[in-house]
Amino acid sequence: MKKTLFGILALALTFTLSACGAPSGSSAANTSESSQTTVLRVGASPTPHAEILNAVKDSLKEQSGIDLEVVEYSDYVIPNTAVEEGEDQANYFQHTPYLDTFNAENGTHLVSVAKIHYEPFGLYSQTVKNISDLPDGAKIAIPNDGSNEARALYLLEAQGLITLNHDVGFQATVLDITSNPKNLQFEEVAAELVARTLDDVDGAIVNGNYALAAGLKIEDAIAAESAESEAAQTYANILVVEQGHENDEAVQALVKALTSDTARDFINETYHGAVVPLF
């Protein structure tokens, strides 16, 4: 009877120690290792943003102990909602005018923490080699979202093709064209689809990242934004977080990595002017 009682007490003590989490050698090591690692999940367009992030991934891990998880998105909406909802900690794909418009229209609370680069908008054509050869009534495809549409129109104005009402600034739409001597016709298309229209239009103004993804080279554009233009500064591509997280240690470590010599060298050597660092 005593042996049975002692056995029951010993078994009960074993279960108690197990429930309290008495560590084994292997589980204690895993806990220690995981506590030293921070995973930073960042949404990005595949080209060039995800490529730039992946180029600094190793140095970020070596210098700050941060595991960078790059999540690729093919549109301009989900990466912002993912940060707002806390699924991602940051994103890198957009410029300030787009961010401002997105916040205003969606009630989100996203902020920029750093300017990284800009991508010159280009006017591409399969039918003409010179912008002066665009025919009367030429069809031009442009992005249909607010800030990118304005940017495309300002590129056309810089080439003398149209005149805009400047009172609306970078919110201009085709309704703000005050002069259109060549009677250009505009096809307003989702930014990610503009490059696909090239076979069906006389010209298409394509965002830099989508041009790269489509295999278009900025040197082949019949018109492109100047590095000294107001648009180049206005439309700098930025690293974005939810408001209140601007000074998070992991976020600031990523800013440092994205504005490093490693990032600059990768951008210059990879994109040959299609992506221009701003640091």
N, C-alpha and C positions, 0 to 999 in steps of 0.2 A: 504493500500500500504506500509506504514512504517512497519507494523507488518510483512508483507511478506519479506521486505528487511532485517529486523533484523533476521528473521528466516533463510534466506539464508546465512547471515554472520555467524551466530552461527553454522550452519551445516558445513560451509567451515572451520571454526576454529576447529571443532571436527575432521574433516578428516585430517587437518594439524598436529594436535597433535598426532594422531594415526600413521601417516606416519613417523613422527620423532621418533617414538618408545617410547612414554611415557610409563614407566614401570608399570606393575601391581605388586602387592606384590609377587605372586608366581613366575613370570618369573624372577624377580630380584634375588630371592633366588637361582634359578637354575643356573643362570649365575655365581653367586658368588661361588657356590659349584663346578661347573665344572672348574672354573679358578684355583682352588686349587688342582686339580687332574691331574696327568700326566699318560697317558696310554703308557706302553712300550710293544711293540709287538715283541715277540721273537720266532723264529722258532726252532724246536727241533725234534730229533728222539723220538719216543714214550717211548722207554726204553733204558737207564735209564734217559736220558737227561730231557725229559718232566716231569718225576716223581720227579727229583731233583729240577727242577724249581718250580713245584707246592708245594714242601715241604718248600720252602722259601718264597712263595707268600705272606702269611699273615704277616710275620715279615717285609718284604719289604714295605708293605702297612703301617704298624704301624710306622716304623722308618723313612720312606722317603716319605710317601704319594703317592706312585707309584702303580698304578694298573697294575699288570703284566698279559698280555694276552699271553698265551702259544699256539702256533700254531704247530700242529704235522704234520710231513712229513715222508713219508715212503721211500724216496730216498735220494741220496746225491747231487742232482743237484739243484732242485727247492729252497731249503732253502738258497742257495747262491745267486741265481738270484733274489730272493725276497728281500734280503738285498741290493744288488747292485741297484735294481730298486726303493728302498725306500718303498716297501710294508711292510717289517719288519724292525725294527731298529737294530736287532741283531740276531745271531743264535748260537746254542750250540749243536753241533753234531759231529764235525770233529777234526782232528789233524793237526799240522802244515805242514807236508809233503803233505797231501791231499790238504790243502789250497793253498800251493805254486804251486802245479801242476795245480789246478783249475784256479788260477789267470793267470798263464802262457798260458794256453790253451784257455782261454775265454776272456782275456783282462779285467778282473774285477779288482776292487781296494779294496779288503777286507783285513783286518788286525786283528791279535789277540790282545786282551786286557788282557787276563789272562789264565793261566793254571789251570784247575779245577781238573781233575782226569785222570786216565788211566784205560783201560779195557784190561786185559790180553787176548791175542789171545789164543785160544785153538784148539788142534787137537782132534776131536771127531770121534768115530767109533761105528758102530753097529755090527761089525763083529769080532773085536779083543779087548782084554782087556789090552794088553801091546803093546807098540810101537814096541818092538822087534819081535812081531808076525806078523807084516805086511808082506804079501807075496811078492815074487819077481813079479814085474810088477803091484804092487798095484795101483789102481786108487785113486788119491787124488784130491779133489775139493778145489780150492783156489779162492779168490776174483780176479776179472779181471781188476780192476782199478790200475793204476801205483803204488802208494805208498803202498796200502794194499797188492798187489801181492808181492812186495819186502819183506814186513813184514812177510808174510806167509812163504816165501822161507827162510828167516833168522831163523825162528822158526825150520824149518826142518833141516837147517844146524847145529843149536845148538844141535840137537838130533843126529848128525852124519849121517844123511841120505843122504845129498847131500853136495857138495862144490860149492861155488859161486865165481865169479870174483869180488873181492872187489873194483875194480877201479870204479864201477858204483854206489857203495853205496846203498842208499835206493831207487834207481830207477831200481833195478835189476828186470829182468824178467826171464822166464824159459830159454830164450836164453843165459843167463849168467851163467847157470849151467855148471861147468867144470868137475864135477864127480857125478855119479848117480849109485852107486853100486847095488842098488835094482831095477834099471830100472823102477823107479816110473813113472807112467803116469799121466799127469795133465789135469784136467778138469777146464778150466778158466770160471768162472761164475760171474754174477753180485753179488756184496757183499750181497745184501738183499735176494738173492736166495740160497746162499751156503748151509744153514742149511737144505733146502728142498731136497738136493741131497743125504742125508745120507743113504737112502735106496738103492741107486744105485751105491755107491762108497765104497771103503774100508776105506776111511777117509776123513774128511772135516775140513778145517781150517776156523773157523767162527769168525767174528768180535764180540767183547764182547757184544755190544748192541743187535745184532741180535741173539746171543746165548741166552741171557736172554729172548728175545721175543719168542724164540722157546722152552723155558722151559729147556734149557741145563744148567747144573751146571758145573762150572769150576773145581770142585773137581772130576767130572766124565771124564774130558778130559784125553786122554792118553799122552798128552804133553801140556805144557803151558809156556808162557813167564815168566821169572823170574822178580820179582820186581826190581832187581838190574841190569837188562839188559839195554843195550843202547836203545833198542827198547822202553822200558817202559818210558824213558824220552823223546825220540824223538817223540813218538806217544801219548803224553799227549793230552787229549781232551780240547779244548779251547773255550772261548767265543769270538765271531767274530763280528766286525762291519764294516761298510764302512769307508775307510780311511778319516780322518778328524773329526770323531765322537768319537775317543778314550776317550776324556776327558769330554764328555757330562755328566752332573750331574746325569741323570737317569742311564746311563751306568755304571758309577763308583759306584752308589748305588747298582746296581745289582752285580757287582764284589764283593763288600763287603758282600752281602748276600750269594753269592755262595761260599765264602771262610770263612764262619762263623762256629761257633761250631754247630749251628743248622744243617747246611748242612753236616758237617763231621759226626755228630752222625747219621743222616738219612742214609747216604751212608754206613757206617759201619754196622748199625743194619739191613739194608734192603738187602744188596747184598752179605755179607759174603765172601768178597775177590774177587768177580767177578767184582767189581768196587772199585778202590783204590784212596782215596783222595790224592792230591799232595800239600796240604797246612797245 
